[in-house]
Amino acid sequence: MTNDIELKIKKLQWQCRRGMLEVDLYLMTFLEKGCALLSESDHHLFEDLLKEPDPVLLSWLTGQARPEQEDMANLVQTIIKTRRAHS
């Protein structure tokens, strides 16, 4: 079981490494500091968020745009707050 968790974390770490440094910083900080507090459904939502292209993520994380899906918007706000608290 531990190996499954470790593999999942490594996969998420790889997916959080993006082409834009700004996006990297938000996602990696959240993965390290806030992701463990998510429910299982929110973990799936985070995985869905990671499928979005970098320009979309950057616009969400900088407040220039907002996800249409309310639960995704809430997750984005959590990521932003986590980054601000640990920067």
Secondary structure as GFF3:
##gff-version 3
##sequence-region A 1 87
A	DSSP	alpha_helix	2	16	.	.	.	ID=ss1
A	DSSP	alpha_helix	21	33	.	.	.	ID=ss2
A	DSSP	three_ten_helix	35	37	.	.	.	ID=ss3
A	DSSP	alpha_helix	40	49	.	.	.	ID=ss4
A	DSSP	alpha_helix	54	61	.	.	.	ID=ss5
A	DSSP	alpha_helix	70	85	.	.	.	ID=ss6
###
